[in-house]
Amino acid sequence: MPHAWLDEALALTDVSWRPIVQRGLAAVAAADPLYLERLAQDVYLPTQHRLFAAFAQPLDAVRYVLVGEGPYPREQSATGVCFMDGAVDALWSAAGLSKQVNRATSLRNFMKMLMVADGLLKPESTTGDAVAEVAQRALAPNAQFIQTLPELQHNLHGHGFLLLNAALVFRPHVPPVKDAKAWQPFLAVVLEALANRAGQPRPTLVLWGKIAALLNAMPVAEQFPQAVAEHPYNLSFIKNKDMQTLFAPMRLLAKDGNFQ
């Protein structure tokens, strides 16, 4: 690997990804020899060596690649795993979604979309009392609803999601699209590795938002089935029928695939 300062970040990945991540970093350095050098001297999120945290999901387990824009712009929130806000634990409150979920706009809208997909909410009624009714069911004794964001991440991993960001870092003084473009050679290597897995179908690319959709500029992206949507910070995401169709069979809000 060309940059020893990334060793600790690489150690957090599943062993199946390590040579691929190394090749991806070499591709970034080949495209812009100074990018990683500048990044090493800069301040960025995520912290705690979690730059490649998404790659804890083993290579052969990947059936979907969910791509968001970039890390949350807050240290506690940025985990290196897209849309998994480290400041959030509990999902529910007596009044509906927890305060932490409601503060994380994209996560809040994703949760509401899942509730619509699972038939827990009607598309025309996703605020106030309707969400509170679902929360009361979720918080009832012996309810089979997941209760925390780590449980949601666990369910996503169980369905084979690789939870990536188009830009692996956030820097307040750098436009996210600029960092996303710098990481495109890295993501191209990742997609090539997924396309070339022996005996396995290619995973579906789930692209949320304009920056994630930049992946379509890569020729390798044409080899994958795709599900494309607006970014979840848009309210319209809640009613996106393509996303509802994709996620409904997964029952991500249920502990065992069934609600009580």
C-alpha positions as CSV (number, residue, x, y, z in Angstrom):
1,M,0.0,0.0,0.0
2,P,1.5,3.4,-0.9
3,H,0.5,5.2,2.2
4,A,1.4,3.7,5.6
5,W,-0.8,6.2,7.5
6,L,-3.8,4.2,6.3
7,D,-2.7,0.9,7.8
8,E,-4.9,1.3,10.9
9,A,-7.9,2.1,8.6
10,L,-7.2,-1.0,6.5
11,A,-7.1,-3.1,9.7
12,L,-10.8,-2.4,10.2
13,T,-11.7,-4.0,6.9
14,D,-12.6,-7.6,6.3
15,V,-9.6,-9.5,5.0
16,S,-11.4,-10.2,1.7
17,W,-11.3,-6.5,0.9
18,R,-7.8,-5.6,1.8
19,P,-6.0,-6.2,-1.5
20,I,-8.9,-4.5,-3.3
21,V,-8.7,-1.4,-1.0
22,Q,-5.0,-1.3,-1.6
23,R,-5.5,-1.4,-5.4
24,G,-8.2,1.3,-5.0
25,L,-5.8,3.6,-3.1
26,A,-3.1,3.1,-5.8
27,A,-5.7,4.1,-8.4
28,V,-6.5,7.3,-6.4
29,A,-2.8,8.1,-6.2
30,A,-2.3,7.4,-10.0
31,A,-5.1,9.8,-10.8
32,D,-3.9,12.6,-8.5
33,P,-0.5,11.9,-6.9
34,L,-0.9,14.6,-4.3
35,Y,-4.5,13.8,-3.1
36,L,-3.7,11.3,-0.4
37,E,-0.6,13.2,0.7
38,R,-2.7,16.3,1.2
39,L,-5.4,14.3,3.0
40,A,-2.9,12.9,5.4
41,Q,-2.1,16.4,6.5
42,D,-5.7,17.6,6.7
43,V,-8.5,17.2,9.2
44,Y,-11.4,15.1,7.9
45,L,-14.3,12.9,8.9
46,P,-14.7,10.0,9.8
47,T,-12.2,9.9,12.7
48,Q,-10.9,6.8,14.6
49,H,-9.5,5.2,11.5
50,R,-13.0,4.5,10.1
51,L,-12.2,5.6,6.6
52,F,-13.0,2.1,5.2
53,A,-15.4,0.9,7.9
54,A,-18.0,0.0,5.3
55,F,-15.7,-2.8,4.1
56,A,-16.2,-4.8,7.3
57,Q,-19.0,-6.5,5.2
58,P,-17.2,-9.5,3.5
59,L,-16.8,-9.3,-0.2
60,D,-18.8,-12.5,-1.0
61,A,-21.7,-11.3,1.2
62,V,-22.4,-8.3,-0.9
63,R,-25.8,-8.3,-2.8
64,Y,-26.5,-4.6,-2.8
65,V,-24.2,-1.6,-2.9
66,L,-25.9,1.4,-1.3
67,V,-24.1,4.6,-2.2
68,G,-24.8,7.9,-0.4
69,E,-23.1,11.2,-0.8
70,G,-20.5,11.4,2.0
71,P,-20.0,11.2,5.7
72,Y,-22.2,13.2,8.1
73,P,-20.5,16.6,8.8
74,R,-20.4,15.9,12.5
75,E,-17.7,13.8,14.3
76,Q,-20.0,11.8,16.4
77,S,-22.3,11.0,13.5
78,A,-19.7,10.1,10.8
79,T,-19.1,6.4,11.1
80,G,-17.6,5.5,7.7
81,V,-20.9,3.6,6.9
82,C,-23.4,5.5,4.8
83,F,-26.6,6.8,6.5
84,M,-25.6,5.1,9.8
85,D,-25.5,8.1,12.1
86,G,-23.3,7.4,15.1
87,A,-25.2,9.9,17.2
88,V,-28.4,7.8,17.0
89,D,-29.1,4.8,19.2
90,A,-32.9,4.5,19.9
91,L,-35.2,4.7,16.8
92,W,-38.5,5.2,18.6
93,S,-40.0,7.4,21.2
94,A,-43.5,7.6,22.7
95,A,-44.2,10.6,20.4
96,G,-42.9,8.8,17.2
97,L,-39.4,8.6,16.0
98,S,-36.7,9.5,18.5
99,K,-35.2,13.0,18.7
100,Q,-31.9,11.8,17.4
101,V,-33.6,10.2,14.3
102,N,-35.7,13.4,13.7
103,R,-32.5,15.5,13.7
104,A,-30.9,13.2,11.1
105,T,-33.2,14.2,8.1
106,S,-32.0,11.5,5.7
107,L,-32.4,8.8,8.3
108,R,-35.8,10.0,9.3
109,N,-37.1,10.0,5.7
110,F,-35.5,6.5,5.2
111,M,-37.3,5.2,8.3
112,K,-40.6,6.7,7.1
113,M,-40.1,5.2,3.6
114,L,-39.6,1.8,5.2
115,M,-42.7,2.2,7.3
116,V,-44.7,2.9,4.1
117,A,-43.0,0.0,2.3
118,D,-44.0,-2.3,5.2
119,G,-47.6,-1.2,5.2
120,L,-47.2,0.5,8.6
121,L,-47.9,3.9,7.3
122,K,-50.1,5.2,4.4
123,P,-48.2,7.2,1.8
124,E,-50.5,10.2,2.4
125,S,-50.0,10.1,6.2
126,T,-46.4,10.0,7.3
127,T,-46.3,12.7,10.1
128,G,-47.5,13.2,13.6
129,D,-50.1,10.9,15.0
130,A,-49.6,8.2,12.3
131,V,-45.9,7.8,13.1
132,A,-46.8,7.9,16.9
133,E,-49.1,4.9,16.4
134,V,-46.4,2.9,14.7
135,A,-44.0,3.8,17.6
136,Q,-46.5,2.7,20.2
137,R,-46.6,-0.7,18.4
138,A,-42.8,-0.8,18.2
139,L,-42.4,0.0,21.9
140,A,-45.0,-2.5,23.1
141,P,-43.9,-5.4,25.2
142,N,-42.7,-8.3,23.1
143,A,-42.9,-6.3,19.9
144,Q,-40.8,-7.7,17.1
145,F,-39.6,-4.3,15.9
146,I,-36.0,-3.4,16.0
147,Q,-35.2,-0.7,18.6
148,T,-31.8,0.8,17.7
149,L,-29.9,2.0,14.7
150,P,-27.2,-0.7,15.1
151,E,-30.0,-3.2,14.7
152,L,-31.0,-1.6,11.4
153,Q,-27.4,-1.7,10.3
154,H,-27.3,-5.4,11.2
155,N,-30.4,-6.1,9.2
156,L,-29.0,-4.2,6.2
157,H,-25.8,-6.2,6.4
158,G,-27.9,-9.4,6.7
159,H,-29.5,-8.6,3.4
160,G,-26.1,-8.1,1.8
161,F,-25.7,-4.3,1.8
162,L,-22.3,-2.7,1.3
163,L,-23.0,0.8,2.8
164,L,-20.6,3.1,0.9
165,N,-20.3,6.8,0.4
166,A,-19.4,8.4,-2.9
167,A,-16.9,10.6,-1.0
168,L,-15.2,8.6,1.7
169,V,-14.3,11.8,3.6
170,F,-15.9,15.0,4.6
171,R,-13.9,18.2,5.0
172,P,-15.8,21.5,5.7
173,H,-13.5,23.5,3.5
174,V,-13.8,21.2,0.4
175,P,-16.9,20.8,-1.7
176,P,-18.2,17.2,-1.3
177,V,-18.4,16.7,-5.0
178,K,-14.7,17.5,-5.3
179,D,-13.8,14.8,-2.8
180,A,-16.3,12.4,-4.5
181,K,-14.5,12.9,-7.8
182,A,-11.2,12.2,-6.2
183,W,-12.5,8.8,-4.9
184,Q,-14.0,7.7,-8.2
185,P,-10.9,5.7,-9.2
186,F,-11.2,3.9,-5.8
187,L,-14.9,3.1,-6.3
188,A,-14.2,1.9,-9.9
189,V,-11.8,-0.7,-8.4
190,V,-14.4,-1.7,-5.9
191,L,-17.0,-2.2,-8.6
192,E,-14.6,-4.1,-10.8
193,A,-13.9,-6.5,-7.9
194,L,-17.6,-7.0,-7.3
195,A,-18.3,-7.5,-11.1
196,N,-15.6,-10.2,-11.3
197,R,-16.6,-12.4,-8.3
198,A,-16.5,-16.0,-9.5
199,G,-19.9,-17.7,-9.5
200,Q,-21.8,-14.9,-8.0
201,P,-24.4,-12.5,-9.6
202,R,-23.5,-8.8,-9.7
203,P,-25.0,-6.8,-6.9
204,T,-27.6,-4.1,-7.4
205,L,-26.3,-0.5,-7.2
206,V,-28.6,1.6,-5.0
207,L,-27.7,5.2,-5.8
208,W,-29.1,8.0,-3.7
209,G,-28.6,11.6,-4.7
210,K,-26.8,13.4,-7.5
211,I,-23.3,12.8,-6.1
212,A,-23.9,9.0,-5.8
213,A,-25.2,9.1,-9.4
214,L,-21.8,10.2,-10.6
215,L,-20.9,6.5,-10.5
216,N,-22.8,6.2,-13.7
217,A,-20.0,8.0,-15.5
218,M,-17.8,4.9,-14.9
219,P,-18.1,2.3,-17.6
220,V,-18.0,-0.5,-15.1
221,A,-21.3,0.7,-13.6
222,E,-23.1,-0.4,-16.8
223,Q,-22.5,-4.0,-15.7
224,F,-24.7,-3.7,-12.7
225,P,-28.5,-3.6,-12.2
226,Q,-29.4,-0.2,-10.6
227,A,-32.0,1.3,-8.4
228,V,-31.7,5.1,-8.4
229,A,-33.5,7.7,-6.3
230,E,-33.3,11.2,-5.0
231,H,-31.3,11.7,-1.8
232,P,-33.3,10.8,1.3
233,Y,-33.1,14.4,2.7
234,N,-35.8,15.1,0.1
235,L,-39.3,14.5,1.5
236,S,-40.3,13.0,-1.9
237,F,-38.0,10.0,-1.0
238,I,-40.7,8.8,1.4
239,K,-43.1,8.1,-1.4
240,N,-40.6,6.8,-3.9
241,K,-42.3,3.7,-5.2
242,D,-39.1,2.1,-6.6
243,M,-37.5,2.3,-3.2
244,Q,-40.6,0.9,-1.5
245,T,-40.6,-2.0,-4.0
246,L,-36.9,-2.7,-3.3
247,F,-37.1,-2.6,0.4
248,A,-40.6,-4.1,1.2
249,P,-39.5,-7.8,1.0
250,M,-36.7,-7.2,3.4
251,R,-38.8,-6.1,6.4
252,L,-35.8,-4.1,7.8
253,L,-37.7,-2.7,10.8
254,A,-38.6,-6.2,12.0
255,K,-36.4,-8.3,14.2
256,D,-37.3,-11.6,12.5
257,G,-39.1,-10.4,9.3
258,N,-42.5,-10.3,11.0
259,F,-44.2,-7.6,13.0
260,Q,-46.4,-8.1,16.0
